[in-house]
Amino acid sequence: MIGSNLQRELRNVITRLEPTGAAIITDRNVRPWALKVAKAIKRVGLKTPIHVIPASERSKSMAQLEEVLSFLERRQIDRGGCVIAVGGGTVGDLAGLAAAVWQRGVRLVAVPTTLLAMVDSSIGGKTGVNGRSSKNAIGAFWQPSAVISDLAAIETLPAPTYRDAFAEVVKYAVAMDRGLFDLLQRNAPRLADRDRSMLERVVFRCVAAKALIVAKDERDRGPRAILNYGHTAGHALEAATGFRVTHGRAVAFGMRVAARIALAMDLCSKRVVDAQDALLEEFGLPDRPPHADPKRVLAAMALDKKARRGKVAWVLPRRIGHSEIGHAVPGAIVRRVITRSLA
């Protein structure tokens, strides 16, 4: 569900699920929003205790997973219960994995509070925590029973966090939706001002695109790889910097790398590279190289969970709105592009 002030819809969802109990997982930054969710659900006669995690990508860890599972055990959430994830991608991934393994699986309701989570991580059923040197290495596929994207939550986001999300939005546009690319180009100022009607159109379009792909390939064995556009180098950058680079900035970096690799292999034109760069710039994702050691990034890439025997199948753009999966890229090209992109 996508809209504004969806407390009534949330109550209706919980009523239909008829859970024997429920627990909210959130982080410190959005605890006030979690309290609103708890208050809304209380009206249907269900108390929802709240577990708060630190607001950091580093919360996607086995240690935090154990804390969440202990909380569910203390609150006696049984197989008829429900986990409600209120927050961004970190909360959603962690709470989702807890829901997947607690009692061998209890229902999950996602209440994403960031644009990034609304357009991407809350859709598709991927849950997980990070390994010591690789992102999302420990996880499970666990589809939510409902996703409630209340656009009112976006208004409270800090500007950098809000802008960060547009890396994933641009990803959909470049990889698979030329119409979305045109929409973003025409309406960048309205989106920068958080115009709700325009945001609703963009969120809907991203969710629809991802849902269609996931429906074809839930377990990520084939076509779903298109959603990895920008994530090969992006995830490696996150891991190489100890997750100090924001996800959006990392994905923007990864998209720039992928486009330049495609250009070097004569798969796309310079116009594609320039158009993508310009749109990323429109949303405050400048072409400013992060501080990272290229050797560390290249090493992390080989540990990517999609790699096979250390070899990565790249998603590369051919034209705006159309990318291809499964490209083998010579190591020399990867090294050259990564090194130049971090120079």
N, C-alpha and C positions, 0 to 999 in steps of 0.2 A: 504494500500500500504506500502510495506516494502522495503527500499533500501537506496541509498545515493544521496544527492543533488536532492531532489524531488520537487524543486520549480516549474518546468514546469508541473509536474503532479498536483500540488496544483492549479495552474492556470487553468488547464483543468477541474478539479473538480468544481471550482467556476464558470467557464463558463457554465458547464452543469446544475448547480443548478439554474442559472439565478436569484440570489437574488436581491430584491429591495434595499437592504442595508446590510451592514455587520459591525460587531464590534468585536474587538479582546480583549479577557481577558487574562492577563498574570500576572506574578509576577516580583518583582524587579530583581531577579537573572537571569531571561531569557529575560528581556526586549530587549537586543540586537537581540536575535533570533526572537522576535515578530516583530521588525522593519524590519528584512529580509522578514518575511512573508507578512507584509504590503506592502513592496516594490514589491514583486512578484505579489501580487494581483492587485496592482495599474496598472500593465501593461495590465490588461483586462478592465481598465476604472472604477475601483471601489475603492473609498477611504474607508479606514478602520481605524476609530479612535481606540485608545488603552486605555484600563483601566488597571491600574497596582495595584495589591494587595500586601500586605506584604508577603514575602516568609516564611511562617510558617504554620504548621498544624492548628494553632489557627485561621487562616483565614477562616477555614471551620466553619463559625458561621453565625447566623441569621443577625448579624450586618453587616458583609461583604456582605451577600446576598442582603440585602437592598441597600447597596452601588452600587452593580452591576446592580440591577434592576433600580435604579435611573439613572444610566449611560445610560442604554438602552432606558429609557424614554426620556432623554435629547437628545439623538442622533436619536430619532424618528424611532427606528427599528420597522417596522410593521410586520404583519403576513407573509409577503413574504421575510422577512429578514433572517439573518443567524448570529449565534454566533460562533466565532472561538476561541477555547481554546488552547492556546499555553503555555505549561508548563508541570509540573509533575502531580501527582495524586490530589494534593490539588486544583490546578487550574481546572483540568478536572472535579472534583466532583462539585465544586462551580459553574463554568460556565455552566456545564451540567444541574444542577438544575435550574439555572436562565433561560436557554433556555427552559426547560420543563414548567415553570410557566409563563414566559413572553408571553403575548397575548394568553395564554392557549397553548403555544407550538410553538416555531420557530425552524428552522433547526439548527443543531449543526455539526460543523466540528472539529474533534480533531486533534491537532498537538502535540503529546506527545514528550517531550524533555528529558525524563529520561528513562532509561531501565526499571525501575519499572512500569512506566505508559504504556510503549510500550507492555510489556508482560501481563499486568493485568488490571489496572484500566480503560484504554481507551477502552477496549473491554467488551461488554455485557450490556451496557445501564444503569448501576447503577450510580445514581448521589446522592449527599447529603451533608449535613453539620452535625456537631456534636451537640448533646444536651449538657446540662451542665455536665452530668456525664456519658454519653454513646456515643460511636462512631457511626457516620452515622445514627443517630436515626431519622433524618428528611430528607426525600428524595423522589425520584420518579424514575421510570424506564423510560428512554428516550434514545432511540437508536440514535447514531450519523449517519448522512448521509454519512460520510466518516471518516476514520482514516488514517492519513499520518504520518508514522513512519520513519523519516529521521535519519539514523544511524550516520550521520555527527554530530548531536547534542550531541551524547554520548561522543564524544571526549573531550568536554569542561567540563564534569562533574567532580567534585572533587572525589578523590579516594574513600573516605568513602561512598559517595552517590552512586557511581557506584557499589561498593561491596554490599551495602545494598540490591540492587535489586535482588541479587541472592537467597535471601530467598524465594521469590515468584517463581523463576525458579526451585529451588530444590523442592518446594511444588508440582509443576506439575509432576516432575520426580518421587517423592516418592508416591504420591497419585494415579497417573494414567498412567505413561509412563515410563516403565522400559528402553526402548530404549533411551529416553532422559537422564535417569540416567547414563547409560553407556557412552553416548556421553559426558556428563559433566565430568565424571571421567577421560576419555581419553584426554580431551582437556582443562582442567582447566588452564594450563599455557597460552595457546593461548587466552582464554577468559579473563584472568587476564590482558593480554597485549592489550585487546580491538581489537582483530583481527576482521575486519569487515565481512569477509566472514563467519567466524564461528559464529559471533553474528547474522548475518542474518539467519543462519540455526536455531539457538536457539530461536530467536524471532518468526520466522515462526512457529516453532513447538509448542511453548506456545500459540500463537494466535489461531492456528488451533485446539488445544485441548480445549481451552476455548470456541471458537465459536461453536464447535460441541455440547458441553454441554448446552450452552445457547440456541441454536436452539431447543433443546428438552424441555427446562424448563426456558423460559425467565423470568417468574415472581418468580422464586426461591421457588417453592412449593414442589420440590422433588429432582431429580437427581443433580440439580445445587449445592446442599449442599456440594458435594464433593470438590468444590472450596473453602470451608471454612476450609479445613485442615490447622491446625496451627493457625487459626484466633480466635478460642474460647478463649483460654488463652491469645493469642496475643493482641486482642482488649481489653481484660480486663486489661492487663498490661498497655497498652496505656492510658486507661481511669483512672486507679488508680494512674498513675504518672503525670496526667495533660498533657498528650501527649508530655512529654519531652523525652520519648524513641522513637527512630526512628521506622518507620513502619517495615522495614526489620528486625531489631534486635528483635522487638516484635514478628514478625511471626516466626523467627528462635527459639525464646524461646517457643512459642506456639507449634511448631512442636516437639521440644524436650519433652515438657510436654505430648503431645498426644501419642508419641511413648512409653514413660515410663508408661503411663496409660494402653496402649495396652499390654505392657509386663506384668504389674501387673495383668491383667485380662486373661493372657495366650492366647492372640489373635495374638501375634507375637513373634518372637525369639529375643534373645539378639543381634544376628547378624544384624537384621534390625535397631535396635537402634544405634549400633556402626557404621554401614554403613552410616546412615543419619548424625550422628554427624561428621564423617570424611569428608563427602562432604561439609557440612556447614563450617567446618574449612578451607577447600581448598579455600573458597571464603571469607575468612576474617570475618566469623561470629562465633567467639570463644564462647566456653561454659563458659562464664563469667557471673554470675548472675547479673541482673540489680538491682539497689537499689530500692526496693519496699516492702511495707508492705503486707505480704501474706493475711491478713484479708481484706485489701482494694481490692486486686486482686480478691479474692473469692466473695466479695460483688458486684464488677463490673460485674462479670461473670453472676450473676443472672439477671442483667439488659440488657444483650445482646439481641438485637432485634430478634434473632432466638430462644430465650428461651420461653418456654410456662409454665406459672405459676411458674416461677423461676427455672424450670428444663431445663437443656441443653441437646440437642441431639448431641453427640460427633461424629466427623469423626475420625476414628482410622485406622491405617495401619495394614494390615495382612501380607504383604510382599512388597518388593520394587516394585513399579509400580501398586499396588492394595490396595486401602483403601475402607472402608465401612462407610456408613452414618447411622445416627439414633441410635447410641449406648447410652443406659442409663448406667451411671457410678455411682457406690455407692459414696456417699458424702465423706466417710472416705478415699477412694482411691484418690479422687480429692484433698482433703485437704493435704494428706500426700505427694503427688507428687509435688503440688504447693509449699508447705513449704520447701521441700528438694531442689527444683529447685531454690529457692530464698535464700537459706542458704549461 
